[in-house]
């Protein structure tokens, strides 16, 4: 139970749901952390992490042994933390027509999920995208899909995104991620498309990429716009405790709103 070991049981702070969380979860990026760094991450923040995404794409595809993956996953899994590879690895497999063996190997290695993205490669044909979602489910992997591009030339089109998100979810996607670059662009042009998306599909199925670019402005904006129980992705280990404090209104980035707006009252 959160706070059970507190040295200050007489002081109350906003509480958050424990794991497993269906919404309001946090995906931390493992950019080639050593085994000891992974253990340190779990020692300091296991209760705050729901998924770890391995984002060193070259190392994952070329250098890492089966033993390395299994040792790393054992560290995370014993703390109820699931794992998935970064979406670029999927995009390489898709371009080379190797998606099925790629997903099968992910399952064999012990990954819990796969990110089905197309933010760099040419957009997949609709039926191809949906077939990959179904394939992941058949293999036993959670499917995370994504809307948006890494180099958007115009703001995200709300109705088009809503249709894609609903279609992915109906096909079996676990969650749908909003690309970091699109969020950053909408912060400049206006949040209305994102607000319409959230109104149409709800917060629970969505994950917002708040990194690697635009830290901490993107994370601050997303939390303030959609509330503390928004799901966040692409956080570095060093950003984990900051986001946890921001969710609770206990950080400078959100002007210590627990004190300044709520008067230190836990509802």
C-alpha positions as CSV (number, residue, x, y, z in Angstrom):
1,X,0.0,0.0,0.0
2,X,1.3,3.4,-0.9
3,X,2.6,5.3,2.1
4,X,2.6,2.3,4.3
5,X,6.3,2.7,5.2
6,X,6.2,6.5,5.5
7,X,8.2,8.1,8.2
8,X,5.6,10.9,8.3
9,X,2.3,9.1,8.6
10,X,0.7,12.2,10.0
11,X,1.2,14.2,6.8
12,X,-1.1,13.5,3.9
13,X,-0.4,13.8,0.2
14,X,-2.5,13.0,-2.9
15,X,-2.4,9.2,-3.4
16,X,-2.2,7.4,-6.7
17,X,-3.6,4.0,-7.7
18,X,-1.3,1.0,-7.3
19,X,-0.2,-1.5,-9.9
20,X,-1.5,-3.0,-12.0
21,X,-2.9,0.3,-13.5
22,X,-5.1,0.3,-16.5
23,X,-4.7,4.1,-16.9
24,X,-2.4,6.8,-15.5
25,X,0.6,4.6,-16.1
26,X,4.2,5.4,-16.9
27,X,6.5,4.0,-19.5
28,X,10.2,4.6,-18.9
29,X,12.8,4.3,-21.6
30,X,15.7,1.9,-21.1
31,X,18.4,3.4,-23.3
32,X,21.0,0.6,-22.8
33,X,20.9,0.7,-19.0
34,X,23.3,-1.7,-17.4
35,X,21.9,-4.5,-15.3
36,X,22.9,-2.6,-12.2
37,X,21.3,0.6,-13.5
38,X,18.1,-1.4,-14.1
39,X,18.3,-2.7,-10.5
40,X,18.8,0.8,-9.3
41,X,15.8,2.0,-11.2
42,X,13.6,-0.7,-9.7
43,X,15.0,0.0,-6.2
44,X,14.2,3.7,-6.4
45,X,11.0,3.7,-8.5
46,X,9.5,0.3,-9.1
47,X,6.1,1.4,-7.7
48,X,6.1,4.3,-10.2
49,X,6.9,2.3,-13.4
50,X,4.4,0.2,-15.3
51,X,6.3,-0.5,-18.6
52,X,9.9,-0.2,-19.7
53,X,10.6,0.4,-23.3
54,X,14.0,-0.7,-24.7
55,X,14.9,2.2,-27.1
56,X,18.5,1.4,-28.1
57,X,17.3,0.0,-31.4
58,X,20.6,-0.9,-32.9
59,X,21.7,-2.8,-29.8
60,X,18.4,-4.6,-29.5
61,X,18.6,-5.8,-33.1
62,X,22.3,-6.5,-33.4
63,X,24.2,-6.8,-30.1
64,X,22.0,-8.2,-27.3
65,X,22.1,-11.9,-26.6
66,X,19.1,-14.0,-25.4
67,X,20.8,-14.3,-22.0
68,X,21.0,-10.4,-21.8
69,X,17.3,-10.0,-22.5
70,X,16.3,-12.7,-20.1
71,X,18.5,-11.2,-17.3
72,X,17.1,-7.7,-17.9
73,X,13.5,-8.9,-18.0
74,X,13.9,-10.8,-14.8
75,X,14.9,-7.6,-13.0
76,X,11.8,-5.8,-14.3
77,X,9.2,-8.6,-14.1
78,X,9.8,-9.3,-10.5
79,X,8.6,-5.8,-9.8
80,X,5.4,-6.1,-12.0
81,X,7.0,-4.0,-14.8
82,X,6.3,-5.1,-18.3
83,X,8.6,-4.6,-21.3
84,X,8.3,-3.7,-25.0
85,X,10.8,-2.7,-27.7
86,X,10.9,0.8,-29.2
87,X,8.7,1.1,-32.3
88,X,11.7,1.7,-34.7
89,X,12.7,-1.9,-34.3
90,X,9.2,-2.9,-35.6
91,X,9.5,-0.4,-38.4
92,X,12.7,-2.1,-39.6
93,X,11.0,-5.5,-39.5
94,X,8.0,-4.1,-41.4
95,X,10.1,-2.5,-44.1
96,X,12.0,-5.9,-44.5
97,X,8.8,-8.0,-44.5
98,X,9.9,-9.8,-41.3
99,X,7.1,-8.8,-38.9
100,X,5.9,-12.3,-38.0
101,X,9.3,-13.8,-37.2
102,X,10.1,-10.5,-35.4
103,X,7.1,-10.8,-33.1
104,X,7.6,-14.5,-32.5
105,X,11.1,-13.8,-31.4
106,X,9.9,-11.0,-29.1
107,X,7.6,-13.5,-27.4
108,X,10.4,-16.1,-27.1
109,X,12.7,-13.6,-25.5
110,X,10.1,-12.6,-22.9
111,X,8.8,-9.3,-24.1
112,X,5.3,-8.5,-22.9
113,X,4.3,-6.1,-25.7
114,X,5.2,-4.7,-29.1
115,X,4.9,-1.2,-30.5
116,X,3.3,-1.1,-33.9
117,X,4.3,2.3,-35.3
118,X,4.7,3.9,-38.7
119,X,6.0,7.4,-37.7
120,X,9.1,7.2,-39.9
121,X,8.3,4.6,-42.6
122,X,5.6,5.2,-45.2
123,X,2.2,4.6,-43.8
124,X,1.1,1.0,-43.7
125,X,-1.9,-0.1,-45.7
126,X,-4.9,-0.2,-43.4
127,X,-5.4,-4.0,-43.6
128,X,-1.7,-4.6,-43.1
129,X,-1.7,-2.5,-39.9
130,X,-4.7,-4.3,-38.6
131,X,-3.3,-7.7,-39.4
132,X,-0.2,-6.8,-37.3
133,X,-2.4,-6.0,-34.3
134,X,-4.2,-9.3,-34.7
135,X,-0.9,-11.2,-35.1
136,X,0.5,-9.7,-31.9
137,X,-2.6,-10.7,-30.0
138,X,-2.4,-14.3,-31.5
139,X,1.2,-14.6,-30.4
140,X,0.4,-13.3,-26.9
141,X,1.9,-9.8,-27.1
142,X,0.1,-6.7,-26.0
143,X,-0.2,-4.4,-29.1
144,X,0.6,-0.7,-28.6
145,X,-0.1,1.3,-31.8
146,X,0.6,4.9,-32.5
147,X,-0.8,7.9,-34.4
148,X,1.3,10.8,-35.6
149,X,4.6,11.3,-37.3
150,X,8.1,12.2,-36.1
151,X,8.3,15.1,-38.5
152,X,4.7,16.4,-38.8
153,X,4.2,19.2,-41.4
154,X,0.7,20.0,-40.1
155,X,-1.3,19.6,-36.9
156,X,-2.9,16.2,-36.2
157,X,-6.3,15.9,-37.9
158,X,-8.7,15.0,-35.0
159,X,-11.4,13.1,-36.9
160,X,-8.8,11.0,-38.9
161,X,-7.0,10.2,-35.6
162,X,-10.2,9.3,-33.8
163,X,-11.2,6.9,-36.6
164,X,-7.7,5.2,-36.5
165,X,-7.7,4.9,-32.7
166,X,-11.1,3.4,-32.6
167,X,-10.2,1.0,-35.4
168,X,-7.0,-0.1,-33.6
169,X,-8.8,-0.6,-30.3
170,X,-11.6,-2.6,-31.9
171,X,-9.0,-4.8,-33.6
172,X,-7.4,-5.6,-30.3
173,X,-4.8,-2.9,-29.6
174,X,-4.0,-2.5,-25.8
175,X,-3.2,1.2,-26.1
176,X,-2.7,3.9,-28.7
177,X,0.2,6.3,-28.3
178,X,0.2,10.0,-29.4
179,X,3.5,10.8,-31.0
180,X,5.7,13.3,-29.1
181,X,6.3,15.6,-32.1
182,X,2.6,16.0,-32.8
183,X,2.0,16.9,-29.1
184,X,4.8,19.5,-29.3
185,X,3.3,21.0,-32.5
186,X,-0.2,21.1,-31.0
187,X,1.1,23.0,-28.0
188,X,2.0,25.8,-30.4
189,X,-1.0,25.6,-32.7
190,X,-3.7,24.9,-30.2
191,X,-4.8,21.8,-28.2
192,X,-8.3,21.5,-29.8
193,X,-7.5,18.3,-31.9
194,X,-6.1,16.5,-28.8
195,X,-9.1,17.6,-26.7
196,X,-11.5,16.3,-29.4
197,X,-9.6,13.0,-29.4
198,X,-9.8,12.6,-25.7
199,X,-13.5,13.5,-25.6
200,X,-14.2,10.9,-28.3
201,X,-12.2,7.9,-27.0
202,X,-11.5,8.8,-23.4
203,X,-8.2,9.0,-21.6
204,X,-7.9,5.3,-20.6
205,X,-6.9,3.9,-24.1
206,X,-4.4,6.7,-24.8
207,X,-0.7,7.1,-24.0
208,X,1.1,10.5,-24.5
209,X,4.8,10.6,-25.5
210,X,6.3,13.4,-23.4
211,X,9.8,12.7,-24.5
212,X,12.5,12.6,-25.6
213,X,12.0,16.1,-27.0
214,X,10.5,19.0,-25.1
215,X,11.3,18.1,-21.5
216,X,9.8,19.2,-19.2
217,X,7.4,21.5,-21.1
218,X,5.5,18.7,-22.9
219,X,5.0,16.6,-19.7
220,X,3.9,19.6,-17.8
221,X,1.4,20.7,-20.5
222,X,-0.1,17.2,-20.8
223,X,-0.6,16.7,-17.1
224,X,-2.1,20.2,-16.7
225,X,-4.3,19.8,-19.8
226,X,-5.6,16.2,-19.1
227,X,-5.0,15.7,-15.4
228,X,-2.7,13.5,-13.3
229,X,-4.1,10.2,-14.4
230,X,-3.0,10.6,-18.0
231,X,-0.6,7.8,-19.2
232,X,2.8,9.0,-20.2
233,X,5.6,7.4,-22.3
234,X,9.3,8.0,-23.2
235,X,10.5,9.2,-19.8
236,X,14.1,8.8,-18.7
237,X,14.8,7.2,-15.4
238,X,16.0,10.5,-14.0
239,X,12.6,12.1,-14.9
240,X,10.5,9.5,-13.1
241,X,10.3,11.1,-9.6
242,X,9.7,14.6,-11.2
243,X,6.7,13.3,-13.1
244,X,5.4,11.5,-10.0
245,X,5.6,14.8,-8.1
246,X,3.9,16.7,-10.9
247,X,1.0,14.2,-10.9
248,X,0.5,15.0,-7.2
249,X,0.8,18.7,-7.6
250,X,4.0,18.7,-5.6
251,X,6.5,20.1,-8.1
252,X,7.7,23.6,-9.2
253,X,6.7,22.7,-12.8
254,X,3.0,22.7,-11.8
255,X,3.5,25.5,-9.3
256,X,3.0,23.2,-6.3
257,X,-0.7,23.2,-7.0
258,X,-1.5,20.9,-4.1
259,X,-0.5,23.8,-1.9
260,X,-1.2,26.8,-4.0
261,X,-4.6,25.8,-5.4
262,X,-5.9,23.0,-3.1
263,X,-4.6,24.4,0.2
264,X,-2.8,21.1,1.1
265,X,-6.1,19.3,1.3
266,X,-6.4,15.6,0.2
267,X,-9.8,15.0,-1.2
